[in-house]
Amino acid sequence: MTLSGHLSPGKKLFFTLLAGGLVLVIVFFTMEIACRFFYAQGRIFFFPHLNVPPIFRPSRNPDTPYELQPGFRGFAYGVPVRINALGFRGEDPDPIKNDRTSRIVILGDSTAFGFGVEEDDCLVNRLQVLLDASGTEVEVLNAGIPGYGLRGEIAVLEEKVRALQPDIVVVVFDANDLPVGSYGIRSDYGINYLTAGPERKAPLRLILKALLLDQSYFLSALRFRWHSFRQPAPIGRRNESPQHPLNVLLVEKMRQLRSLAREHGFQLLVCPSVQRFHEPFAGGFAQAAAEGLAVITLLKNDEFKSLGWNPHGDRSTHELMAARLQEALEPFIELDP
C-alpha cells in the first residue's frame, strides 16, 4: 500500500495543492531570472515597473494629472536625471530668448524625454550637438514627459512651452500617444499610486500593485504584452481609412496643434518615432499632411529592428533619430530670422 493510501481526502488535496504551488513558484522564479537576464542583454523589451522614483508629482491641470517634479536630482529608470524649474529634463533655459538664436522645443512622451538614456545621449542633446557642429545658432529644449499622450502634450504646450517663445515645436509621436482612458495618458508606470497626493488617498489595489506587482520583471513583461495585445490599432498594421476613429481623433489633435502654432507664431513638425508607429495612423497623417502639416518619420522599420525593437533605445538609436530630425529641420531653420 502506498503512502497516499493512508492519507485522508483532505490531506491528499492539501499535498496536491502544495505540490502545485511549489511548481508555480519554481516556474515564476525561473521566468523572473530569465526576464532579468534577457532584459539586461537587450534581447527582449518591455517597460520594467521597478522602483519608480519620486520624479513625478500631482498636477492641478485635469489634462495632466501628474507632472515631473521641478528640481529633482537623482536616478530614474537606471540613469541620472535632473529636472529643471519648469518641470522638464535638462538645465534651466534662459527665460529671455536670444533674438539671434532659434529655439526648438521637443515635445513628446518617454522617447522624447530619454527614458533609460543618459541626458547627453538622448535625442534632444544629440540634435543639439549636430546643430552646433553645423554652425547653426539653435537652442534645443526637452519638453518630453514619460507617459503623456497627445492630450497631455497639448496641455503642456499651452501651459509651459509657449512661454518659452519657441520658433519650432517638434512633436515626437508614438503609437500609444492617442488618448487611452479618461486622461488621454497612459497609467502603466505606477504613477496613479505615486501621484495620489495627501488629499487623494490611494486605493488599496494601487498600493499593493506598487509594492508587490511592480517589483517583478516577469509580471512587468506579462503586463506589457497584455497592453500590447489590447491596443485598438495593432502596431505595424497599416490603417489608411480616414474614417477610422483613431485617424479621426489623430486629425483632430493635429488641427489643435496647428491652431496653436498659428496663434503663437511657431512652426510645427510632427515626427512619428518609428515607421511601424506611423502605420496604424497612416490615414490620419495623410489627411493632416494634406492640410499642410509637416510629418517626418524618424526611424524605418528595418532600422528599428536592427536596433533591437526598443522604442526608447540607446545612444545609437537617439543619434540616428537626431540625424534624421536635423535633415527634416533644415528648411524650417532656414526660414527663421
PyMOL commands that set and color helices and strands:
alter all, ss='L'
color gray80, all
select helices_A, chain A and resi 3-6+9-40+110-113+119-121+123-133+150-159+161-164+191-194+204-211+213-215+217-229+245-264+275-290+301-306+315-335
alter helices_A, ss='H'
color red, helices_A
select strands_A, chain A and resi 56-58+66-68+73-76+79-82+102-108+138-144+168-173+267-272+294-295
alter strands_A, ss='S'
color yellow, strands_A
deselect
rebuild
show_as cartoon
